[in-house]
């Protein structure tokens, strides 16, 4: 496995770090060529005569789901490794799936049409249900970065494919626990779901963007990022996995509109997509799920914004090797000058 989950020295803050791995020279894109070095195909979707067809593998796929060769978590994860004082790391147990949302190389989320979104959302829902059915999975983080962050080499400008990640974890991230507690507290105090109350409050107000048959898009009142969008189902539902096919089609329309609008207003910016699903066993109430879409010029993974799990593409040890000689040389020059 190429990743470990490192804990901060003294706080409950975790960072996925890519461990030492040699860059492998490849001819072309491994997804385009079907090179198994990227991962093993689990599901392929295509449309045939107006109906969705699911297969384990197909040369004619339009969307496919892969078990990555270098996952963020795996069943063979060894849990917490022996700590070295304040240095605590683990190779997390869990399951990682990657959905390739477009066959065309270099296509981003803002270029996906309604039909492509529907195929992708159907595949993601299928895998979300499958992961939650697995023993030992406490929470599934569903997200997408555009351009891709986790598998895009930091020195490579050419975008890969439009990818979405499903990360099945053996624990519930702190950010989710806090959100569940906040919504539970609101419910106990007010006697109604917090997001249902938000929909009533915002209505057609100044932060209302648009509404489809099943979803409402808002610019959140206390948005932490410029141009962030919150997409909320009108009907009370605690999980994306419970949406009907008609609701999925409506969601596909909403996502196409949002990402193309962002491309018009904020061209050539990185975009991120976070599904805020809540594990029902962690709450005493049936919670209301939502979807967050935002731009981040720093290209941090949606893992950090959605679940407080940072992703660092440069190992601290590698950064130290690069910085230490320059720092020591400059320090010696300054001390010598004094």
C-alpha atoms as one frame of an Amber mdcrd trajectory, in Angstrom:
protein
   0.000   0.000   0.000   1.344   3.453  -0.897  -0.530   5.444   1.766  -0.490
   5.753   5.535  -2.734   7.759   7.848  -0.599   9.879  10.170  -1.941  11.458
  13.348  -0.891  14.928  14.459   1.546  15.075  17.392  -1.084  15.830  20.028
  -4.503  16.453  18.404  -7.092  14.274  16.699  -6.105  15.491  13.229  -5.216
  12.913  10.576  -3.357  13.195   7.278  -3.155  10.677   4.451   0.454  10.615
   3.257   1.814   8.928   0.174   4.728   6.819   1.329   7.942   6.296  -0.640
   7.092   4.899  -4.033   9.088   4.872  -7.212   7.468   6.600 -10.156   6.722
   4.057 -12.844   7.152   5.080 -16.450   4.028   4.280 -18.421   3.194   4.624
 -22.062  -0.007   6.631 -22.142  -2.822   6.686 -19.608  -3.342   3.408 -17.739
  -7.116   3.994 -17.693  -7.282   4.604 -21.444  -5.094   1.603 -22.250  -6.775
  -0.705 -19.733  -3.449  -1.233 -17.984  -4.203  -3.200 -14.770  -1.528  -1.212
 -12.931  -4.200   1.354 -12.065  -6.570  -1.209 -10.608  -8.956  -4.105 -11.117
 -12.310  -3.431 -12.781 -15.326  -4.264 -10.591 -18.209  -2.757 -12.545 -18.726
  -1.341 -16.027 -21.814   0.644 -17.052 -23.069   1.469 -20.494 -26.367   2.348
 -22.088 -27.899  -0.124 -24.517 -31.223   0.522 -26.245 -32.218   3.060 -23.605
 -31.444   0.801 -20.631 -28.471   0.761 -18.251 -26.356  -2.377 -18.531 -24.052
  -3.427 -15.679 -21.149  -5.788 -16.326 -17.977  -6.683 -14.450 -15.844  -5.644
 -17.411 -16.551  -4.340 -20.886 -14.502  -2.829 -23.674 -17.452  -0.532 -24.410
 -17.764   0.953 -20.923 -18.947   4.517 -20.398 -18.439   4.541 -16.619 -16.509
   1.960 -14.646 -15.592   1.266 -11.027 -12.087   0.120 -10.145 -10.443  -1.334
  -7.061  -7.232   0.757  -7.171  -3.864  -0.955  -7.036  -2.714   1.683  -4.526
  -5.753   2.222  -2.247  -6.104   4.690   0.595  -7.410   1.811   2.730  -7.592
  -1.944   2.310  -8.815  -5.047   4.194  -5.143  -5.924   4.790  -4.522  -2.670
   6.645  -2.592  -3.392   9.820  -4.376  -0.890  12.029  -2.208   1.334  14.208
   1.512   0.745  13.800   3.812   0.815  16.830   4.124   4.459  17.846   7.484
   6.204  18.141   6.753   8.619  20.950   4.516  11.281  19.426   4.760   9.725
  15.935   1.610   7.668  15.308   0.640   6.228  11.919  -1.513   3.459  10.545
  -2.234   1.678   7.325  -5.992   2.029   7.620  -8.336  -0.897   7.293 -11.214
  -0.383   4.922 -12.126  -0.449   1.251 -11.417   2.022  -1.532 -13.240   2.227
  -4.866 -12.646   4.661  -7.731 -15.329   5.469 -10.302 -14.098   6.639 -13.704
 -16.905   9.002 -14.696 -15.861   9.560 -18.296 -14.037   7.431 -20.840 -12.602
  10.515 -22.547  -9.147  11.405 -21.261  -8.827  14.839 -19.684 -12.562  15.450
 -19.302 -13.403  17.272 -16.073 -16.541  17.401 -13.943 -17.671  20.658 -15.572
 -17.690  18.932 -18.968 -19.944  16.050 -17.976 -23.458  16.163 -19.395 -26.653
  15.012 -17.710 -26.462  11.511 -19.183 -22.844  11.029 -18.090 -23.705  12.237
 -14.596 -26.627   9.811 -14.413 -24.426   6.857 -15.344 -21.808   7.941 -12.825
 -24.323   8.540 -10.026 -25.882   5.121 -10.656 -22.478   3.443 -10.358 -21.645
   5.395  -7.191 -24.958   4.479  -5.579 -24.403   0.807  -6.432 -20.967   0.851
  -4.803 -22.100   2.879  -1.784 -24.708   0.241  -0.975 -22.155  -2.504  -1.505
 -19.572  -0.919   0.811 -22.019  -0.293   3.642 -22.997  -3.970   3.447 -19.393
  -5.011   4.130 -18.399  -6.064   7.609 -16.230  -3.575   9.455 -17.211  -0.513
   7.395 -18.442   2.240   9.726 -18.509   5.134   7.270 -18.136   5.700   3.514
 -16.700   9.006   2.286 -17.895   9.817  -1.243 -16.097  12.657  -3.037 -14.537
  13.919  -6.265 -11.737  16.378  -7.026 -11.436  18.139 -10.383  -8.664  17.941
 -11.408  -7.877  14.700  -9.628  -5.702  15.125  -6.529  -4.967  11.692  -5.070
  -3.697   9.924  -8.204  -2.554  12.961 -10.201   1.246  13.367  -9.975   1.991
  16.815  -8.480   4.335  17.709 -11.341   1.905  16.701 -14.092  -0.344  19.455
 -15.439  -2.265  17.346 -17.950  -5.536  16.254 -16.280  -6.458  12.611 -15.947
 -10.016  11.318 -16.190 -12.937  12.579 -14.126 -12.732  10.345 -11.045 -14.892
   9.932  -7.934 -13.794   8.111  -4.792 -15.654   5.925  -2.310 -13.560   5.385
   0.807 -14.997   2.847   3.233 -13.509   3.453   6.683 -13.495   1.346   9.831
 -14.150   4.511  11.883 -16.393   7.560  11.658 -14.328  10.744  11.066 -14.392
  13.367  13.797 -15.991  15.947  11.483 -18.943  13.620  10.900 -19.328  12.843
  14.599 -19.445  16.558  15.350 -21.980  17.209  12.580 -24.197  14.387  13.824
 -24.055  15.768  17.361 -24.901  19.289  16.137 -27.892  18.104  14.122 -29.068
  15.911  16.998 -28.863  18.863  19.379 -30.896  21.012  16.997 -33.518  18.283
  16.660 -33.789  17.854  20.427 -34.120  21.632  20.951 -36.427  22.493  18.041
 -38.214  19.230  17.326 -37.439  19.254  13.596 -34.643  18.337  11.196 -32.019
  21.070  10.859 -31.804  20.912   7.057 -35.589  20.811   6.671 -35.577  24.041
   8.700 -32.866  25.480   6.427 -34.997  24.819   3.341 -37.950  26.604   4.960
 -35.800  29.562   6.048 -33.976  30.093   2.765 -36.986  29.569   0.514 -36.613
  31.896  -2.437 -34.335  34.248  -0.530 -31.128  35.969  -1.678 -28.998  32.818
  -1.301 -31.373  30.573  -3.268 -29.757  29.532  -6.567 -32.301  27.245  -8.208
 -34.542  24.268  -7.583 -35.341  21.155  -9.573 -38.119  18.693  -8.905 -36.175
  16.972  -6.112 -33.313  19.296  -5.082 -32.652  22.838  -3.893 -29.312  24.592
  -4.474 -28.195  27.280  -2.021 -25.209  29.500  -1.308 -24.913  28.651   2.424
 -25.437  31.470   4.941 -22.109  30.806   6.732 -20.184  29.484   3.755 -16.519
  28.824   4.568 -15.406  29.144   0.927 -16.234  31.645  -1.840 -18.873  30.365
  -4.272 -19.622  27.233  -2.240 -22.927  25.542  -3.054 -25.070  23.289  -0.874
 -27.409  20.912  -2.714 -30.197  19.540  -0.517 -32.935  17.024  -1.395 -36.411
  18.473  -0.866 -37.701  15.175   0.511 -36.236  14.178   3.862 -33.641  11.441
   3.292 -30.582  10.438   5.309 -28.599   8.783   2.514 -27.749   9.133  -1.138
 -28.078   5.349  -1.354 -31.866   5.689  -0.952 -32.522   7.949  -3.939 -34.843
   6.595  -6.619 -33.794   6.439 -10.271 -35.962   9.471 -10.982 -34.241  11.404
  -8.171 -30.840  10.337  -9.516 -31.775  11.734 -12.919 -32.860  14.982 -11.248
 -29.566  15.106  -9.342 -27.662  14.558 -12.595 -29.395  17.631 -14.049 -28.575
  19.710 -10.949 -24.883  18.728 -10.988 -24.546  19.469 -14.699 -26.025  22.948
 -14.145 -23.857  23.683 -11.081 -20.518  22.629 -12.548 -21.112  24.401 -15.847
 -22.174  27.548 -13.981 -18.990  27.371 -11.897 -16.968  27.006 -15.082 -18.582
  30.199 -16.434 -18.141  32.209 -13.230 -14.813  30.701 -12.072 -13.103  29.357
 -15.208 -10.081  27.073 -14.869 -10.457  26.669 -11.091 -10.253  23.356  -9.188
 -13.667  22.048  -8.128 -14.638  19.607  -5.400 -17.714  17.493  -4.704 -18.583
  16.092  -1.249 -21.528  13.857  -0.345 -22.532  14.357   3.291 -24.112  11.010
   4.079 -24.696  10.086   7.721 -24.515   6.563   9.193 -27.910   6.012  10.817
 -26.483   3.996  13.706 -24.527   7.066  14.799 -27.661   9.142  15.298 -30.906
   8.897  17.223 -32.755  10.577  14.372 -33.179  10.069  10.642 -30.804  12.731
   9.368 -30.961  14.763   6.160 -28.077  14.271   3.726 -26.675  16.998   1.500
 -24.042  17.591  -1.170 -21.337  20.290  -1.096 -19.699  21.745  -4.204 -16.932
  24.335  -3.934 -13.745  25.662  -5.513 -10.344  25.614  -3.827  -7.395  27.262
  -5.639  -4.982  25.375  -3.351  -6.121  22.028  -4.808  -6.588  20.286  -1.476
  -8.525  17.048  -1.652 -12.209  17.085  -0.724 -11.250  14.596   2.006 -10.025
  17.556   4.059 -13.043  19.816   3.599 -15.631  17.065   3.929 -14.233  14.875
   6.690 -11.218  16.600   8.189  -8.834  14.024   6.677  -6.054  15.975   5.006
  -4.137  14.556   2.035  -0.471  15.460   1.584   1.094  14.554  -1.759   4.624
  15.341  -0.519   6.030  13.267   2.349   7.365  15.445   5.193  10.644  13.501
   5.004  10.981  14.353   1.300  10.163  17.996   2.018  12.813  18.030   4.756
  15.440  16.567   2.399  14.700  19.322  -0.106  14.505  22.189   2.378  17.212
  21.324   4.907  20.290  22.016   2.710  18.959  25.403   1.593  17.904  26.365
   5.128  21.254  25.375   6.649  23.255  27.094   3.919  21.279  30.330   4.259
  21.494  30.198   8.055  25.275  29.744   7.873  25.541  32.687   5.441  23.476
  34.951   7.677  25.375  33.992  10.841  28.668  34.406   9.018  27.626  37.861
   7.817  26.855  38.874  11.386
